[in-house]
Amino acid sequence: MTPRVKSVVPQKHYKLLLTFTNAEQRVYDCSGLLSFGVFQELRDEHYFNRAMVADGTVVWPHEQDICPDTLYLESASLSLEGT
């Protein structure tokens, strides 16, 4: 089982700084989701910045969420960011 999200900090350019239950910090880029259905609302940066953790994943007030496995498997390790 992949680790679950422990904390989230929204970043510029629709990225999320995630800390997982295994203490890893990773960055997930949400920009690829912004043209799909319920995720279009995340284009509003103020709304995007309202991301929070619930039940081990990232959620927004209008019930958007991203699978915690996706967040872990498709995110970049902080040590790899910028390389």
Secondary structure, DSSP 8 states (H G I E B T S, - for coil): ----EEEEEEEGGGEEEEEETTS-EEEEE-GGGTTSGGGGGGGSHHHHTT-EEETTEEE-TTS-EE-HHHHHHTSEETTTTT-
